């Protein structure tokens, strides 16, 4: 890849969908500023839904749907790390 194309290439946007009920259940006050900072990056698009009809998973652990792929974690901090990794990986593509 040439220097010019590296400088002017667009970052691939990723779409992250959250369940509002799941966020209310698992997102801690301590993790909230970190999510805010991550989600407000230019290459991140996110949306909260009141329900995503994944109740079985929603009650057990925090999750998100990233570009159509279901991602779950043990806690909200681990989920954020997984989201950051996926965003980083999509920028490399």
C-alpha positions in Angstrom: 0.0 0.0 0.0 1.4 3.4 -0.9 2.0 6.2 1.6 -0.7 8.2 -0.2 -3.4 5.5 0.2 -2.4 4.9 3.8 -2.8 8.6 4.6 -6.2 9.0 2.9 -7.8 5.6 3.3 -11.1 5.6 5.1 -11.4 3.5 8.2 -14.1 0.9 7.9 -17.0 1.7 10.2 -18.3 -1.0 12.5 -21.9 -1.2 13.6 -22.5 -2.2 17.2 -26.0 -2.9 18.5 -26.9 -3.1 22.2 -29.9 -4.2 24.1 -31.0 -1.4 26.5 -32.1 -3.9 29.1 -28.8 -5.7 28.9 -26.9 -2.5 29.3 -29.0 -1.5 32.3 -28.3 -4.9 33.9 -24.6 -5.2 33.3 -23.0 -1.8 32.5 -21.4 -0.4 35.6 -20.9 3.2 36.5 -17.2 2.7 36.5 -17.2 1.3 32.9 -19.6 3.8 31.5 -17.1 6.6 30.7 -14.9 4.1 28.9 -17.8 3.0 26.8 -18.7 6.6 26.0 -15.1 7.3 24.9 -15.0 4.2 22.7 -18.4 4.6 21.1 -17.8 8.2 20.2 -15.0 7.4 17.8 -15.6 8.3 14.1 -15.4 4.7 12.9 -17.9 3.4 15.4 -21.7 3.4 14.8 -23.9 2.2 17.6 -27.6 1.8 18.4 -29.5 0.8 21.4 -32.6 -1.2 21.1 -35.2 -1.6 23.8 -35.1 -5.3 23.2 -33.4 -7.6 20.8 -35.3 -10.8 21.6 -32.2 -12.5 23.0 -33.6 -12.9 26.5 -31.9 -16.1 27.3 -28.5 -14.5 26.7 -29.5 -11.1 28.0 -30.1 -12.4 31.6 -26.8 -14.2 31.8 -24.1 -11.8 30.6 -23.4 -8.5 28.8 -23.4 -8.7 25.0 -23.4 -6.7 21.8 -24.0 -7.5 18.1 -21.1 -6.3 16.0 -21.7 -6.2 12.3 -24.3 -8.9 12.8 -22.0 -11.1 15.0 -23.1 -11.9 18.5 -20.4 -11.1 21.1 -20.8 -12.0 24.8 -18.5 -11.5 27.8 -18.2 -12.2 31.5 -18.6 -8.6 32.5 -18.9 -5.1 30.9 -15.1 -4.4 31.0 -14.4 -7.7 29.2 -17.1 -6.9 26.6 -15.5 -3.5 26.0 -12.1 -5.1 25.4 -13.6 -7.5 22.9 -15.3 -4.6 21.1 -12.0 -2.6 21.0 -10.2 -5.7 19.6 -12.9 -6.1 16.9 -12.7 -2.5 16.0 -8.9 -2.7 15.8 -9.1 -5.8 13.6 -11.6 -4.2 11.2 -9.2 -1.2 10.8 -6.5 -3.6 9.6 -8.6 -5.1 6.9 
